[in-house]
């Protein structure tokens, strides 16, 4: 494939882990650019009350202000025993200035003594390309571990045990995780569509 035939698209994220995962999944079929590569250092708001809404806000923001075709994702961890929490608030579950460790600690605290530990991760990707908007989704089911395990991945990966592997995402290689993860599934649909 000649270099100029590779499509370029911006991934509206400041999360280096997500960018790395997306580039690994694209496998050279599409050139995925980061926000910093296009000079976007905006603090893009995520004010919607759905994953789809937040993903669309971010993708439209870049398309309208910078002119690049863009995709953005929003991911939620839905825990059955918590009525679907943290859901759309997964990234800021423990408050606006929290980090992944704070979020995990709060989730484990809320799950203390809970026997129903079923959960699912869902990623929604919004694509703004030319004049079109498309949505791609990916889901993976699992359970919440009683304590963190593993050192790989990010976010809730140490406490989310995928049904398909029986392992926490944080104990899986990136390749193995991408094969079954929510984001991997949504990204493959996007890449297949773009390529």
N, C-alpha and C positions, 0 to 999 in steps of 0.2 A: 504494500500500500504506500503510495507516495505521500510525503509529509503533508502537502496542502490538502489532501483528501480527508485528513483526520479532522473531524468536527470539533470545534471548541465550544465549551459551555462553562458557565460559572456555577460553582456550588456555593450557595449563600450560607456559609457556616464559618464560625471562627474556631470551631472545634478541630484541632489538628488530628485527633484520632479518627473522627468521622471522615475527614478529607483523605487520610491514608487508606481507610477501608474502601472508600469510593474509588480511589485511583487503582487499588489492587483489583477490584471487581471490573473496572473498565478495561483493564488489561491491554492498554494501548489502542483500543478501538475508538475511544473518544478522549480528547485532551480536556481534563477537568482543571479549571483554574480556580484559585482561591480568591477570596474577597481582596486580600492585600495585593495580589497580582494585578488587579484592575484599579487599585488605588481607593478602594472602598473601606473606610475605617468607621463607618456609621454605626451607631448603636441602634440596630433595627429593632423596632418594638415588636413584641409578641403579645398582642392584646386580645386575641380571639379566645373563645372558650371551647374551641375544638382544635384537634391536631391539624385537620385540613385547613381551617381558617388561618392558623399561625403559619403553616407552610406557604400558603398563598400570599400572605402579607409579605413574607421575606422575598419570595421569588419576584413578585410584582415590584417591590421596592427597587431591586437591582435593575430589572428590565426598564422601568420607567425613568430612573435617575441616571443609569450608566449605559443603557442601550444594549446590553449584552443579553443573549438568550441565557436563561438561568433556571436552575432548579434549587429547591430548598426542601428540607424535611423537618418534620416534627415527630417526636417519638414519645410514647407514653407507656408506662408500666401500669397495668390494671390488675389490682389484687382483689380477688373475689370477696374475701373476708372483710375488706375495707370498703365495700360497695363501689369498687372500681378505682379507688384512690391508689396512687397519686395522680394517675391519668395525665391530663393536659398539663398538670403542675409538677410533673416528675422532676424536671431540672431545678425547680426552686421549691421543692416540697418542704424543706426545713427553713425556708425564708429567702428573701431576695439576695442576701450576701452569702448564702450557704455554698458548700462544696459537696462533692460526691460522698465523702465520708459522713458528713452531717446528714445527708438525705438517707443513706443506708442505716445510720444509727437510729433515726426517727422511725423509719419503716420497721426495723427489727423490734424497737420498743413497742410500737403499736401492735405488732404481731406476737408479742410475748404470750405464751400459753395457748395460742390459737392452733387448733388442729387442722382446719381447712386452710392449706397453704397454696392453693391453686392460684396461678397468675398467668397473664399473657403480656407480651410486648407487642406493640403495634407501631409501625412506621408509616407515615403518610408522606409521599413526595409530591410536591406541586411543581409542574414544569410550565414555564412561560417561554414559548419559542415562537418567534414571529408574532402573529396575532392570536395564537392558540394557547389555551390553558388546558392541561391534562393532569389527572391525579392517578398515582400508582400507590398501592398499599401492600404491605407485607406483615404477617403475623406469625408469632411462634408461641407455643404454650409451654408452661413449665410450672415449677413450684418455687416458693421462697425458702431458702435454706435457713437454718436457725442461727448460723454465724457465717461470716465471710470466709471464702476459700479461694486460693489462687492469686496470681499476680498479673495476669494478662488482662487486656481489655480496659474498660473504663466504666464510669457510672455505676449502675447496679449489677454489673457483671459478676462480682464476687458472691452475690447472694441469689442470683437467678439460675436455677437448675433447669436446663432445657429437657423436655420430655424425650426428645429424639436421641440425645446423647447420654442422658443421665448424669451429666457433669455441669458444674457451674460454668458459665461463659468464660470466667476468668481463669479456668483450668484448661481451656481449649486454645489451640493455635489460632491465629487470625484466619487462616485458610479454612480450618474446620468450623470455626464460628460463622464465617461468611457463608458457608454452604447451607446453613440452616437458620440463620438469624433473620429477624424481622427486617432489618435494614438491608441485608443481603438479598432477600426475596424482592423487596420493593425496588432496589437498585437494578437487579437483573431485568425486571420488567421495563424499567426506564431505558437501560442500555440497549436492550433488544429493540425497543421502539425507535431510539435515536440512530442505532447502527443499521 
